[in-house]
Amino acid sequence: MPPSARLVAPSSVARDPRHRLTVALVSAALVVVVLLAGCVSPKNQAAGPLPGETSDAPTAGVTGDLAGYYGQQLEWTACEQGECATAQVPLDYADPTGPSIGIALARARATGGEPIGSLLLNRGGPGASGVDFVSQVAGMVSADITRQFDLVGFDPRGVQRSSPVECVDGPGLDALIAYDPDYSTDAGIQEVMDLYGELGAACEQNTGEPLGHVDTVSAARDLDVLRAVLGDETLTYLGFSYGTALGATYASLFPDKVGRLVLDGALPPDLTSTEASEGQAVGFENALRAYITDCQAGARCPLDGSVEDGLAQISELFERAEANPLPTGTDRALTRSLAFYGIALPLYAQSYWPLLTQALTAAIDNNDGSILLQLADQYSDRQPDGTYSTNSLVAFYAINCLDSRASADFDAMRAEAAQIQAAAPTVGYFFGYGGTVCAQWPVPEVGGLDSYAAEGAAPILVVGTTNDPATPYRWAEQLAATLSSAVLLTYEGEGHTAYGSSNACIADTVDAYLLTGAVPAEGTRC
């Protein structure tokens, strides 16, 4: 699966980390590598600086109470990913003399022995672990990248090993994820608000003060501390999905420290709530259309008739799961929300569409929700024993509620939901009423930056996929237009994000940028 994206926190949708499917679900026949032929060759333009090319030291310009953080020495120890360490950062950058928190790091050393610098990695979410990603990314990038860069993953504040957000136990998360809200009445909307209010109260009780400091702007400031303590004068960075919002925030805060930033699967940090919700709803609707077209061209598709007929059959499945949740062979039935997660996950990569066909065949033809439930569990990192292997779900809510909050006015939410439903009739239901999630969140909103232009930054590479379900292509166009030095690279295809999962044209262009600073010509398409 591609690296993680996020959904925009509607009350019935969690988020979409890019997760592995269980081996039991994926037979050898379903492991399909999709290589699309044909691309436009890139041209060299202005290049970003090589790591170490500037005359400034990594800590240049840092004085006062932050100097100790920037000058710290990391203690690396052997770990599963290669080497691991913990960097200390201020809990609150407005009070750097106050408490500190640890940011977990993992590093796979450059195989060539003489790295030109560190390539920092963020796989998205928000809430996905970069430490875990280190072990996976080596198979996505070229041998030249692994030879010349130390690959460094980090868990952003609030995530997994870095002062993690902690809220409720496994059964509590099960209930939250399976919950089917009723937005038809004021009482139903209020019930959703109260449900997430209870979650927020549990997060505050079990996480404490860090809950109010897991925002993206603080995480971007952490990223600059990491750059310095790793010994890099400028930041070289590969961010997927939400990682693009983090990277864009970093560039806007520290434009003079931008080295080479690859932002793949763009999530503009200045999207409005309506833009984000409607954009993703349409993205998943379009991906579902592409899947149905492909499915109906095959021999064993459970969706008959036209594409519109297929969409109607999926809508009927959602309605059936809401009225009478499907049996799964376990003590957990497949609700409408779980059915959506199970359908959404395989839309992230075209190679998993056959698995979606298998799941829909079981559900539609045999009233068996077991495969969709297994996919939904992969979506949320739920393990067979009922525990969750990560805190990505609750970290997602905590980070989003600090970054921005949609209106919780009932009439405003109804109007927005109607607009989304009109734009995406099959899946729009799952993207409305986003204001319910943060309405009772127990810590105040932090917000973002006034501008994300990043004036003065070196060239930044934004990568967009034309039918990306989670981060629609127009968002890549928007982010490339917002960042003053950005160049847009387009992958014409399906799935969420492109680098490491599309074709040689994308791989070669991104590699050339990371290794030499060469950016593709405007309008390059692969």
C-alpha positions as CSV (number, residue, x, y, z in Angstrom):
1,M,0.0,0.0,0.0
2,P,1.1,3.6,-0.5
3,P,2.3,5.7,2.5
4,S,-0.4,7.1,4.7
5,A,-2.9,9.8,3.9
6,R,-5.5,11.3,6.1
7,L,-9.2,11.6,5.9
8,V,-10.5,14.9,7.1
9,A,-12.0,13.7,10.4
10,P,-15.7,13.4,9.6
11,S,-17.4,11.8,12.5
12,S,-17.9,8.4,10.9
13,V,-14.4,8.2,9.3
14,A,-11.2,7.8,11.1
15,R,-8.2,8.4,8.8
16,D,-6.4,6.4,6.2
17,P,-2.9,5.4,7.1
18,R,-1.2,3.6,4.3
19,H,-1.0,0.1,5.8
20,R,0.1,-3.3,4.8
21,L,-2.6,-5.9,4.1
22,T,-2.3,-9.2,6.1
23,V,-0.5,-12.0,4.3
24,A,-3.5,-14.2,4.9
25,L,-5.7,-11.9,2.8
26,V,-3.3,-11.5,-0.1
27,S,-2.7,-14.5,-2.2
28,A,0.2,-14.7,-4.6
29,A,-2.3,-14.1,-7.4
30,L,-3.2,-10.8,-5.9
31,V,0.3,-9.4,-5.5
32,V,0.4,-7.4,-8.7
33,V,3.2,-4.9,-9.5
34,V,1.8,-2.2,-11.7
35,L,4.3,-0.5,-13.9
36,L,2.9,2.0,-16.3
37,A,4.9,2.7,-19.5
38,G,5.5,6.0,-21.0
39,C,6.6,9.3,-19.5
40,V,7.9,12.7,-20.3
41,S,11.6,13.1,-19.7
42,P,12.5,15.7,-17.1
43,K,14.7,18.7,-17.9
44,N,17.3,20.1,-15.5
45,Q,16.4,23.5,-14.1
46,A,17.6,25.4,-11.1
47,A,18.9,23.0,-8.5
48,G,18.6,23.0,-4.7
49,P,21.7,22.9,-2.6
50,L,23.5,19.7,-1.8
51,P,23.5,18.8,1.9
52,G,26.6,20.5,3.3
53,E,26.9,22.9,0.3
54,T,26.1,26.0,2.2
55,S,28.7,27.8,4.4
56,D,26.4,27.8,7.5
57,A,26.8,25.4,10.3
58,P,23.7,23.3,11.2
59,T,23.1,25.4,14.2
60,A,23.8,28.8,12.5
61,G,21.5,31.6,13.8
62,V,20.2,29.7,16.7
63,T,20.7,31.5,20.0
64,G,19.2,31.8,23.4
65,D,17.2,29.0,25.1
66,L,16.8,26.9,22.0
67,A,20.6,26.6,21.4
68,G,20.9,23.7,23.8
69,Y,18.3,21.7,21.9
70,Y,20.0,22.4,18.6
71,G,23.4,21.5,19.9
72,Q,22.5,18.3,21.6
73,Q,24.4,15.1,20.8
74,L,22.3,12.0,19.9
75,E,23.1,8.7,21.5
76,W,22.5,6.0,18.9
77,T,21.9,2.4,19.8
78,A,21.3,-0.7,17.7
79,C,17.6,-1.5,17.0
80,E,15.4,-3.4,14.5
81,Q,15.5,-0.5,12.0
82,G,19.3,-0.1,12.2
83,E,20.1,2.6,14.8
84,C,17.7,4.4,17.1
85,A,18.0,7.6,19.2
86,T,15.8,10.1,21.0
87,A,16.1,13.9,20.5
88,Q,14.8,16.3,23.0
89,V,12.6,19.2,22.0
90,P,10.6,21.8,23.9
91,L,7.1,20.8,24.7
92,D,6.1,24.4,24.0
93,Y,8.3,26.5,21.7
94,A,6.8,29.6,23.3
95,D,8.5,28.5,26.6
96,P,11.7,26.7,25.6
97,T,12.9,26.7,29.3
98,G,9.9,24.6,30.2
99,P,9.4,20.8,30.0
100,S,10.9,18.9,27.1
101,I,9.7,15.8,25.2
102,G,11.5,13.1,23.3
103,I,11.2,12.6,19.5
104,A,12.0,9.0,18.5
105,L,14.4,8.5,15.6
106,A,15.5,5.5,13.5
107,R,18.3,5.5,11.0
108,A,19.4,3.1,8.3
109,R,23.0,4.2,7.5
110,A,24.0,4.9,3.9
111,T,25.2,1.7,2.3
112,G,28.0,3.6,0.5
113,G,29.7,4.5,3.8
114,E,30.0,8.2,3.0
115,P,26.6,9.8,3.2
116,I,26.0,13.2,1.6
117,G,23.4,13.8,4.3
118,S,20.2,12.6,5.9
119,L,17.0,12.0,4.1
120,L,14.2,12.6,6.7
121,L,11.0,10.6,6.1
122,N,7.4,11.2,7.0
123,R,4.8,8.7,5.8
124,G,1.7,10.7,6.6
125,G,-1.4,10.4,8.8
126,P,-1.2,12.5,10.7
127,G,-0.4,9.8,13.2
128,A,1.7,7.3,11.2
129,S,5.1,6.2,12.5
130,G,8.2,7.3,10.7
131,V,10.4,5.0,12.8
132,D,8.4,2.0,11.5
133,F,8.6,3.4,8.0
134,V,12.4,3.2,7.8
135,S,12.3,-0.6,7.4
136,Q,9.8,-0.3,4.5
137,V,11.2,2.7,2.6
138,A,14.5,1.0,1.6
139,G,12.4,-1.1,-0.8
140,M,10.8,2.0,-2.3
141,V,13.8,4.1,-3.2
142,S,16.7,3.3,-5.6
143,A,20.0,1.8,-4.6
144,D,21.6,5.2,-5.4
145,I,19.4,6.9,-2.7
146,T,20.2,4.2,-0.1
147,R,23.9,4.4,-1.0
148,Q,24.2,8.1,-0.6
149,F,21.8,9.1,2.1
150,D,21.2,8.0,5.7
151,L,17.4,7.2,5.8
152,V,16.0,8.7,9.0
153,G,12.5,8.2,10.2
154,F,10.9,9.9,13.1
155,D,7.7,9.7,15.1
156,P,6.2,13.2,15.2
157,R,5.2,14.5,18.6
158,G,2.1,12.6,19.9
159,V,2.8,9.6,17.7
160,Q,3.7,6.1,18.8
161,R,7.1,6.5,20.6
162,S,7.2,10.3,20.9
163,S,5.1,11.3,23.9
164,P,2.2,9.4,22.4
165,V,-1.4,10.5,22.6
166,E,-3.2,7.9,24.8
167,C,-7.0,7.7,25.1
168,V,-9.1,4.5,25.4
169,D,-8.5,0.8,25.2
170,G,-9.1,-1.6,22.4
171,P,-12.8,-2.2,23.0
172,G,-13.3,1.6,23.2
173,L,-11.7,2.1,19.8
174,D,-13.7,-0.8,18.4
175,A,-16.9,0.9,19.4
176,L,-15.8,4.3,18.0
177,I,-14.7,2.9,14.6
178,A,-17.9,0.8,14.2
179,Y,-20.3,3.5,15.3
180,D,-22.9,4.6,12.7
181,P,-24.0,8.1,13.4
182,D,-27.5,9.4,12.8
183,Y,-27.4,13.0,11.4
184,S,-31.1,13.2,10.7
185,T,-31.9,15.0,13.9
186,D,-30.4,17.5,16.3
187,A,-30.3,14.9,19.0
188,G,-28.4,12.5,16.7
189,I,-25.8,15.2,15.8
190,Q,-25.4,16.1,19.5
191,E,-24.9,12.4,20.3
192,V,-21.9,12.4,17.9
193,M,-20.4,15.5,19.5
194,D,-20.8,14.0,22.9
195,L,-19.1,10.8,21.8
196,Y,-16.1,12.6,20.6
197,G,-16.2,14.8,23.6
198,E,-15.9,11.7,25.8
199,L,-12.9,10.6,23.6
200,G,-11.2,13.9,24.1
201,A,-11.7,13.8,27.8
202,A,-10.1,10.4,27.9
203,C,-7.2,11.6,25.8
204,E,-6.7,14.6,28.2
205,Q,-6.8,12.3,31.2
206,N,-4.4,9.8,29.8
207,T,-2.0,12.0,27.9
208,G,-1.8,15.1,30.0
209,E,-0.1,18.3,29.0
210,P,1.4,17.1,25.7
211,L,-2.2,16.8,24.2
212,G,-2.2,20.5,23.8
213,H,1.1,20.6,21.9
214,V,0.9,18.0,19.1
215,D,0.1,20.5,16.4
216,T,1.8,20.6,13.0
217,V,3.6,23.9,13.5
218,S,5.3,22.5,16.6
219,A,6.1,19.3,14.7
220,A,7.7,21.4,11.9
221,R,9.8,23.2,14.5
222,D,10.9,19.8,15.8
223,L,11.9,18.9,12.3
224,D,14.4,21.8,12.2
225,V,15.9,20.6,15.5
226,L,16.3,17.1,14.0
227,R,18.0,18.6,10.9
228,A,20.5,20.3,13.1
229,V,21.3,17.4,15.5
230,L,21.8,15.1,12.5
231,G,24.4,17.5,11.3
232,D,22.7,18.7,8.1
233,E,22.9,22.4,7.1
234,T,19.7,22.1,5.0
235,L,16.8,19.7,5.2
236,T,16.4,16.9,2.7
237,Y,13.0,15.4,3.2
238,L,10.6,12.9,1.7
239,G,7.0,13.4,2.9
240,F,3.9,11.6,1.8
241,S,0.3,12.8,2.1
242,Y,0.0,14.6,5.5
243,G,3.8,14.6,5.4
244,T,3.4,17.2,2.5
245,A,1.6,19.5,4.9
246,L,4.3,19.1,7.5
247,G,7.0,19.7,4.8
248,A,5.2,22.8,3.5
249,T,4.9,24.1,7.0
250,Y,8.6,23.5,7.6
251,A,9.5,25.4,4.3
252,S,7.3,28.3,5.4
253,L,8.9,28.5,8.8
254,F,12.5,27.9,7.7
255,P,12.8,28.8,3.9
256,D,16.6,29.3,4.2
257,K,17.0,25.8,5.5
258,V,15.2,24.1,2.6
259,G,17.5,21.8,0.8
260,R,15.5,19.2,-1.2
261,L,11.9,18.6,-0.3
262,V,9.8,15.9,-2.1
263,L,6.1,16.4,-1.2
264,D,4.1,13.4,-2.7
265,G,0.3,13.2,-2.4
266,A,-0.2,16.9,-1.6
267,L,-2.3,18.0,1.3
268,P,-2.2,21.9,1.3
269,P,-2.1,23.0,4.9
270,D,-4.4,26.0,4.2
271,L,-7.3,23.9,2.9
272,T,-10.7,25.0,4.3
273,S,-12.8,22.3,6.0
274,T,-15.3,22.3,3.1
275,E,-12.5,22.0,0.5
276,A,-10.8,19.2,2.3
277,S,-14.0,17.2,3.0
278,E,-15.5,17.6,-0.5
279,G,-12.2,17.1,-2.2
280,Q,-11.6,13.7,-0.5
281,A,-15.2,12.6,-1.0
282,V,-14.9,13.3,-4.7
283,G,-11.5,11.6,-4.8
284,F,-12.8,8.4,-3.3
285,E,-15.9,8.5,-5.5
286,N,-13.7,8.9,-8.6
287,A,-11.4,6.0,-7.5
288,L,-14.5,3.9,-6.9
289,R,-15.7,4.6,-10.4
290,A,-12.3,3.6,-11.8
291,Y,-12.4,0.4,-9.8
292,I,-15.9,-0.5,-10.9
293,T,-15.0,0.1,-14.6
294,D,-12.0,-2.3,-14.2
295,C,-14.0,-4.8,-12.2
296,Q,-16.9,-5.0,-14.7
297,A,-14.4,-5.6,-17.5
298,G,-13.4,-8.8,-15.8
299,A,-15.1,-12.2,-15.6
300,R,-16.1,-12.3,-11.9
301,C,-17.3,-8.9,-10.8
302,P,-20.1,-8.8,-8.2
303,L,-21.2,-5.4,-9.5
304,D,-23.3,-5.9,-12.7
305,G,-24.7,-3.5,-15.2
306,S,-23.2,-0.1,-15.8
307,V,-20.8,1.9,-13.6
308,E,-23.8,3.8,-12.2
309,D,-25.4,0.5,-11.5
310,G,-22.3,-0.6,-9.6
311,L,-22.2,2.5,-7.5
312,A,-25.9,2.0,-6.7
313,Q,-25.1,-1.6,-5.5
314,I,-22.4,-0.3,-3.2
315,S,-24.8,2.3,-1.8
316,E,-27.3,-0.5,-1.2
317,L,-24.5,-2.4,0.6
318,F,-23.9,0.5,2.9
319,E,-27.6,0.9,3.6
320,R,-27.9,-2.8,4.3
321,A,-25.0,-2.7,6.7
322,E,-26.5,0.2,8.6
323,A,-29.9,-1.5,8.9
324,N,-28.7,-5.0,9.6
325,P,-24.9,-5.2,10.1
326,L,-23.4,-8.1,8.2
327,P,-22.2,-11.2,10.0
328,T,-18.4,-11.8,10.0
329,G,-17.9,-15.1,11.7
330,T,-16.8,-13.2,14.8
331,D,-18.6,-11.4,17.6
332,R,-18.2,-8.1,15.6
333,A,-20.7,-7.3,12.9
334,L,-19.9,-5.2,9.8
335,T,-21.5,-1.8,10.3
336,R,-21.9,0.8,7.6
337,S,-18.8,2.7,8.9
338,L,-16.7,-0.5,8.9
339,A,-17.9,-1.4,5.4
340,F,-16.7,2.0,4.2
341,Y,-13.2,1.5,5.7
342,G,-13.0,-2.0,4.1
343,I,-13.9,-0.6,0.7
344,A,-11.7,2.5,1.0
345,L,-8.5,0.7,1.9
346,P,-8.0,-1.2,-1.3
347,L,-8.6,2.0,-3.3
348,Y,-5.2,3.2,-2.2
349,A,-3.4,1.0,-4.7
350,Q,-4.6,-0.4,-8.0
351,S,-2.8,-3.7,-7.3
352,Y,-5.3,-4.3,-4.4
353,W,-8.4,-3.9,-6.5
354,P,-8.8,-7.7,-6.9
355,L,-8.9,-8.0,-3.2
356,L,-11.8,-5.5,-3.1
357,T,-13.6,-7.7,-5.7
358,Q,-13.1,-10.7,-3.4
359,A,-14.5,-8.7,-0.4
360,L,-17.5,-7.3,-2.3
361,T,-18.3,-10.7,-3.7
362,A,-18.5,-12.2,-0.2
363,A,-20.6,-9.3,1.1
364,I,-23.0,-8.8,-1.8
365,D,-23.5,-12.4,-2.9
366,N,-23.2,-14.2,0.4
367,N,-24.0,-11.6,3.1
368,D,-20.5,-12.2,4.5
369,G,-18.7,-9.2,5.9
370,S,-15.6,-11.0,7.1
371,I,-13.2,-9.8,4.4
372,L,-14.4,-6.2,4.6
373,L,-13.9,-6.4,8.4
374,Q,-10.4,-7.6,8.0
375,L,-9.6,-4.8,5.6
376,A,-11.2,-2.3,8.0
377,D,-9.0,-3.6,10.8
378,Q,-5.9,-3.1,8.7
379,Y,-7.2,0.4,8.1
380,S,-7.1,1.2,11.9
381,D,-4.1,-1.0,12.9
382,R,-6.3,-3.4,14.8
383,Q,-4.7,-6.8,15.6
384,P,-6.5,-10.2,15.8
385,D,-6.3,-10.1,19.6
386,G,-8.3,-6.9,19.8
387,T,-5.4,-4.6,20.6
388,Y,-4.2,-1.8,18.3
389,S,-0.5,-1.9,17.2
390,T,-0.3,1.9,17.0
391,N,-1.9,5.0,18.3
392,S,-2.4,6.4,14.8
393,L,-6.2,6.8,15.1
394,V,-6.2,8.9,18.3
395,A,-3.1,10.8,17.2
396,F,-5.0,11.7,14.0
397,Y,-7.8,13.2,15.9
398,A,-5.6,15.1,18.4
399,I,-3.4,16.6,15.7
400,N,-6.3,17.6,13.5
401,C,-8.2,19.2,16.3
402,L,-5.2,21.4,17.2
403,D,-4.5,22.4,13.6
404,S,-8.0,23.5,12.6
405,R,-11.7,23.1,13.5
406,A,-14.7,23.1,11.2
407,S,-17.8,24.9,12.2
408,A,-20.0,22.9,14.7
409,D,-23.1,24.9,13.9
410,F,-25.8,22.4,13.0
411,D,-27.2,24.3,10.0
412,A,-23.7,25.0,8.6
413,M,-22.9,21.3,8.9
414,R,-26.1,20.3,7.2
415,A,-25.5,22.7,4.3
416,E,-21.9,21.4,3.9
417,A,-23.0,17.8,4.1
418,A,-25.6,18.4,1.4
419,Q,-22.9,19.9,-0.8
420,I,-20.6,17.0,-0.3
421,Q,-23.4,14.5,-0.9
422,A,-24.3,16.1,-4.2
423,A,-20.6,16.0,-5.3
424,A,-20.1,12.4,-4.2
425,P,-23.4,10.6,-4.0
426,T,-22.0,7.1,-3.0
427,V,-19.5,8.0,-0.3
428,G,-20.3,11.7,0.5
429,Y,-22.2,10.6,3.7
430,F,-18.9,9.6,5.3
431,F,-17.3,13.0,4.8
432,G,-19.9,15.3,6.3
433,Y,-20.4,16.8,9.8
434,G,-16.7,17.0,10.4
435,G,-17.3,19.8,12.9
436,T,-18.7,17.3,15.4
437,V,-15.3,15.7,16.0
438,C,-13.5,18.7,17.6
439,A,-16.5,20.6,19.0
440,Q,-15.8,19.4,22.5
441,W,-12.1,18.8,22.3
442,P,-10.6,19.6,25.7
443,V,-7.6,21.7,24.5
444,P,-7.7,24.9,22.5
445,E,-7.0,25.1,18.7
446,V,-3.5,26.2,17.9
447,G,-4.0,26.9,14.2
448,G,-1.5,27.2,11.3
449,L,0.5,29.9,9.7
450,D,-0.6,33.1,8.0
451,S,1.3,32.2,4.8
452,Y,2.6,29.1,3.2
453,A,4.5,30.8,0.3
454,A,7.9,29.9,1.7
455,E,9.5,32.8,-0.1
456,G,13.2,32.4,-0.7
457,A,13.2,28.6,-0.4
458,A,15.2,26.4,-2.8
459,P,13.1,24.5,-5.4
460,I,10.6,22.1,-3.9
461,L,9.2,19.1,-5.8
462,V,5.5,18.4,-5.5
463,V,4.2,15.1,-6.9
464,G,0.6,14.6,-7.7
465,T,-1.4,11.5,-9.0
466,T,-4.2,12.3,-11.4
467,N,-6.7,9.9,-9.7
468,D,-5.5,9.9,-6.2
469,P,-8.4,9.0,-3.9
470,A,-7.2,10.6,-0.7
471,T,-5.2,13.6,-1.9
472,P,-6.9,14.7,-5.1
473,Y,-4.7,16.0,-7.9
474,R,-6.0,19.5,-7.7
475,W,-4.5,19.7,-4.3
476,A,-1.1,19.1,-5.8
477,E,-1.7,21.9,-8.2
478,Q,-2.8,24.1,-5.3
479,L,0.2,23.3,-3.1
480,A,2.6,23.8,-6.1
481,A,1.0,27.2,-6.7
482,T,1.1,28.2,-3.0
483,L,4.8,27.4,-2.5
484,S,6.8,30.1,-4.3
485,S,9.6,27.8,-5.5
486,A,7.6,24.6,-6.1
487,V,7.6,22.5,-9.3
488,L,4.8,20.0,-10.0
489,L,5.5,16.5,-11.2
490,T,2.4,14.6,-12.4
491,Y,1.8,10.9,-12.4
492,E,-1.1,9.9,-14.7
493,G,-2.6,6.9,-12.9
494,E,-4.5,5.5,-10.0
495,G,-3.7,5.2,-6.3
496,H,-2.5,7.3,-3.4
497,T,1.0,8.8,-4.0
498,A,3.4,7.9,-6.7
499,Y,7.1,7.7,-5.7
500,G,8.0,4.1,-5.1
501,S,4.7,2.7,-6.3
502,S,4.2,4.0,-9.9
503,N,6.7,3.9,-12.7
504,A,10.3,4.4,-13.7
505,C,9.7,8.0,-14.9
506,I,8.5,9.1,-11.5
507,A,11.3,7.2,-9.7
508,D,14.1,8.6,-11.9
509,T,12.8,12.1,-11.8
510,V,12.5,12.1,-8.0
511,D,15.9,10.4,-7.6
512,A,17.6,12.9,-9.8
513,Y,16.1,15.8,-7.7
514,L,17.2,14.2,-4.4
515,L,20.7,13.3,-5.7
516,T,21.6,16.3,-7.8
517,G,19.0,19.0,-7.2
518,A,17.8,18.8,-10.8
519,V,14.1,19.7,-11.0
520,P,11.8,18.7,-13.9
521,A,10.5,21.1,-16.4
522,E,7.1,22.7,-15.6
523,G,4.3,20.4,-16.9
524,T,6.3,17.2,-16.7
525,R,3.9,14.2,-16.7
526,C,4.8,10.5,-16.3
